[in-house]
């Protein structure tokens, strides 16, 4: 038996969950609402009924048998409510049943008749309010952000959601944004707090680089990547093996962030904010600051005054080359079979350098470059890569659809951007 619903949100989520998880009850739930809204003398009761109808429409659809009757009912209803419900219903028909009941945020927006706005944070700390609905996908939000920021190519960017110290990648596909938020609210509730106190955050950041990506061509894109690299260094996410590459990168970053500080008045506090606390002995800050000043002089940054976008592009290009494993999309693989190797419970990573298979935290056991992949096919939960030299590589994964789509997308993109030809078979000259 379900636990007793104590609040209005509890009751709404319980009823929505019945419609989501029990298909045989969906028509009955819609019928009961239609009955409540027919010739109802109470304005308050009618408004509540339409709010619930909107939450139903954003969660699940009626059967094909009942859908025409519901459409007729909406056509005869008050436009201020019925048009919103009809739009949500069409969106849900297109995207399918959602995975979680309506969130507190959705309930508040529906109850107050306000647009549903979610804040998305960028790596430079700026935020953007995005209007969504119950059926909005991650792909749609990314496209919306790209249009508003005028990003020319959003491939490789993903949405992430964070709650407390946990962060999850939502990818860039058909995952519903409001399902992720609802899941965070449910977790907050399990921790003994109200859903309205759930401190989730959405982030827009690069997950992987495409093989054809050239830093600097799109200034907006370059700045977003640059800010992510800078933040990654400060948080200890991106670590260098020695001080030398760190000093080279830090010098370019200091110039990019302080182009007018030729006297290095802010160099010491800047270095303090750039490095993670556990990365270097704080007593060495002065020494590192001096080395960064010397590197700036060596590169003649403040005398040549290079374009800031080009300097940021150099930082991004360096990260693209040095941290391919940190700019990859990863999926679990239950089994990977190659001609001379078989792995259980492995991880596949797709980056700008190709497809890599890992069975531990160290370097990949297998690295497959895109030039070696002749074809990609999918059957059920398996993805088969036809390779030029090694034969076939078969990857078994519950994420086979996403994996196949991504690899094919990158291969097609390489073909469009390629200026060379790849020999796929030997030709016998007559």
N, C-alpha and C positions, 0 to 999 in steps of 0.2 A: 504493500500500500504506500502511496506517496505521502510524504510528511504534510502536515497541515499548513496551508498557505496562510501566512500572517499578514502580509501587506498586499496592497493592490497590485504591485509589480509581481509579487509571488504568484498571485492568482492568474494574472495575464500570461506569465511565463509557463505556468502549468498547462493552461488551455492551449497555448501555442505549441507546446511540446507534444501534446496529444495529436495535434494536426500534423506535426512534422514526422513523428515516429510511427503513427498509426494511420495508414492511408485509408482504412475503411471508415474512419470517423470524420474525414475532412468535409464531405458533403453535409453531414449532420450538423457540424459546427457552423458552416455557412448558412444552413437552413434556419438554425436557431437565431442567428443574428438578423437574417432577413425578416423573420417573424417579429423580433423585437423592434425593428425599425419601421414596420408597416403600421400606419395609422397610430403612431405612438403620440399621446397628448403631452408627454413630458419632454421638454426641450433638453433637460439635463441628461435624461436616459438616452435620448436619440444621439446626442453628441458623443456620449460614452460608447454607444454602439458603433458609430462610425469610426471612432478611434480604434476600437478593437478590430473592426473590419479592415482598416488600413494595415494593422499589424499582422492580421491573418494573410492579407494579400502579399505582403512582403516576405512571408515565411513559407507558404505552400499554396498550391492551386487546387481547385475543385476537379472532380473527374470530368472527362469529356461529356458524359451524359448530363451533368448538372451545369456545366459551364455556360451553355446558351441561356438558361434561365437566370443565372447570376448576371450575365451581361445585360439582359433585358431589365432586371431589377436596378442595376446601376444606371442605365440610361434614363430611367424614370425618377432617379433619386435627385436630391439637391446637388447642383453642380459643384458647390464649394467643397463638398466631401466626395461625391461619387467620381469626379474626374481624377482626383488623386488616387483613389482606390483602383480605378480602371488602369491608370498608368502603372502603378505598382504591380498589378496583376499581370499585365503584359510583360513587364520586366521579369517577373518570377517565372512566367511561362517560358521565357527565352533562356534564362540561366538555370532553372531547376530549383528544387526544394533546398532551402538553406539547412545548415547543420546544427545551429543553435537557436534557441528561442530569442525573441526580441530583447535587446539590451535596455538598460535604464535610460541611456541616451536617446534611443529610438522612441521609447515611451514618452519621454518629456517633449520631444519634438512633435510627435503626433498629437499629444494632449494639448499643447499650446499652439498648434497650427503653424509652427515655425520650420524653416528649412533645417535639415540635419547637417551640421557643420563639424568637421573634425580637423584638428590642427596637425600639420605635418612639419616636422623639424628637419632642417638641413644641417650639414656638417659645419657650416659657418655660424650656427646658432640662430639663424633667422627662421621664422615660422610662416606658414601659409595655411589659411583656412580653406578647406576643400568641401564643397557641397556634395553630399553623397545621399544614397537611399539604401534601403535594405538589400537591394540586389547589386549594389556597386561592387565591381571586382577590382582587384589590385591593378590589373592591366588598365582599367578605365581611369583610376586615380593617377597612375603614372602618366598616362596620356594627357590628362587634364593639367597636371603640373608642367609637363613638357611644353604644352601649348602656351601656358601663362608665362613661363620663363623663357620661351622661345628657344628651347633646346632642339638642336637640329636632329640629333640621333640619340634616342633614349635607350637603345639596346645596351644591356648590361646593368642598368639601374634597377633597383628593387626596393620594395617597402619592407621595413623591419618594425616589429612591435616589441616594446620593452615593458616589463612589469617588475618593479623592485630591481633585483640584480640579474634577472633573466631576460635574454633577448632572443627573439625568434625571427627568422627570415620568412617573409610571406611570399617571396619570389616576385614575379612580374606577370603572372598568369591569371587564372580564373578563380583564385581563392577570394571568398567574400570578405571585404574589409570589416563589415559589422559582425560577422561570425567571430573574427579574431578579437574584436573589442568585447563582445559578449562573453567569450571564453575567459578573458582577463577579469571581467566583472564577476563571473562565477567563482574564479579562483580567489578573488578578494573576499567574496561572501563566505567561502569555506574557511578563510583565515579569521572570521569573526567580525568583519567590517561590512558596512553598507556598500551596495553596488555603486552608489553615487560617490564614494570615497576612493574608488579604484584609480590609482595613479598610473595608468597606462600612457605610453607615449609612442607615436608613430614617427619613424625616421625614413628619409629618402636618401639613399646612398648607393654607391656603386658596389655591385656584387662581383662582377667580372668584367674584364676588358674584352671587346671583340678583337679578332685578329687584325682587322683593318682600321682599328681606331688610331687616330693620329692626334696626340695632344697639341693644342694650340689652334686647331682649325676652328673650333667653336669656343669662343671665350667664356661663355656661360658654363659650358660643360667642363672646361679646363679649370675654372675657378672652383667648381664644386668638388672635382677630383683633388685639386690642390688642398683645399680645406680638409678633406677627408684624410689625406696623407699626413698633414700637419697634426691633426687631432690624433691620428693613429700613433704617431711617434710619441706624442705627449702622454698617451694612455698606455704605452708599452705594447700596443697591438703589433706594430711594425718594429722589429728589432734588427739592428745591423750587427755583423759579426765582429767588427772592430770600430774604433773611433774615426778612422779616416773617411769612410763613406758618409758617416753621420755628420762630420764637420763640413764636408763638401755640400751636403744637402742643407744643413743649417745655415750656411753662408748665403745660399741662394734664397732661403726662406726669409732670412733677416732683411735682405735687400728688398724682397717682394713685399714684406709687411712694413718696412721702414725705409722707403726709397729716399727720404729727405734727411735721414740721420747719418750723414757722412762722417760725423765726429764720433759715432758709436756711443752716444750718451746712454742709450737704452739697451746696450748689448748684454749686460749682466742679468738684469731682470728678465730679458727676453729668453736667454738660455735657460733660466730657472723654470719658465713656463713651458718651454719646448720639450724638456726631458722628463721622463717619469721618475718619481722619487726613488724607486728601487733599481734604477738603471745605472746610476753613477753616484759616486761619493759626492755629497754636496760640497765638500771642501775643494773639489776639483772644478767647481763652476768657473772660478776666475781663470784657471788654466785653459779650459775649453773656450771661454770667451776670447782669450788672446789668440788661440788657434783659429777661431772663426774670423776674427779681424784680419789675420794674416791671409786666410783663404779668400776673403773678400778683395783684399789688395791684389792677390795673385790672379784672380779672375777679372780684376779691373772693373768690378761691378759699379762702384760709385763714380768712377771716372768715365767709363763708356756709356753709362746710363742706358742699358739695354731695355727694350720694351718689357713691361711687367708681365704681360701675357706669355711672352716667349720664355721668361725665366720660370714662371709657374709650370709651363709646358715641359721644361727640362726636368723639374722635380717630379712631375707625374710620370714622364717617360722612364725615369730612373726607377720609380716604384713599380711600374708596369713590368720592367725587366727583372728587378731584384726580388719581387715578392709575388711570383705567379701563383703560389699555393694559397696566398691570402686573398687573391682576387680570382676565386674559382667558385663555381656552383657545385655543391657536393650532394650526393644521393647515396643512400644505403643500398648495398647490393648483397643479396643473400648468397649468390654464387656467381663466380666469374670463371668461364672456361675458355682457355686459349690452347693452341696446338701443343705447347710444351709446359703449360702451367694451369693449375686449378686452384682457386681461392674460395674460401668460405667466409661469410660475414665480412665482406670487404667494403670499401668505400670508393666510389668513382668520383673524380673531380674533373670538371670541364672548364678549361681556361683558354686564354688566347693562344697557348702553345699546343693545345690538343686535349686528349683524353688520358687521364692518369688513373691507375688503380693502386690503392693503398690497402695494406693489411696491418698497418701499425702507424705510429706517429712519425716515423722517420720518412726518408725519401720514398717515392713511389716504386713499387715492384715493377710496374710496366708503364711505359710512356708511349702513347700512340699519337703521332703527329697527324694533323689533318690531311697532309699530302698522301698519307698511307691509306686513308679510308676511301674505298671505292663506292660503297653503298651502305645505307642504314635501313634496316627493316625491323618491324615490330610484330610480335605475335603474343597475344595475351600479356603475360608479365615478363616477357623477354625482349631484349634488344640485341640484334645481331649486327655486328660490324664486319663487313667484308673488307679484308685488308689486302693490300697489293702483294705483300711478301709473306706474311705470317699465316695466311688462311683466314678463318673466321674467329671472331671473339664474341662469345655469347654472354650477356649480362642479364641475370635474373633479378628483378627489382619490382617492388610495388609502385615505384615511380617511373615505370617503363615509358608511359605516355609522355611525361615531361622530358625525360632523358632523350627520347627519340626526336621530339620536336626541337629541342635545343640544338642537338648535334646537326640535324638537317638544316636548321636555320643558319648555323655558323658555316656549314659547307656551302649552302646557296649564296650566302653573303660573300664568301671568299671567291666564288666563281664570278660574281658581279664586279668585285673590286680587284680581281687578279689581272696581272699584266703578263703572266707567263703561262705556258702550257704544260700539262702533266701527261706523260706517256702512260696509258693504262694497259697496253698490251704490245707485245712485239709484232713487228710487221716484216714479213718475208718479201724481200725485193725480188722481182722477176727479172 
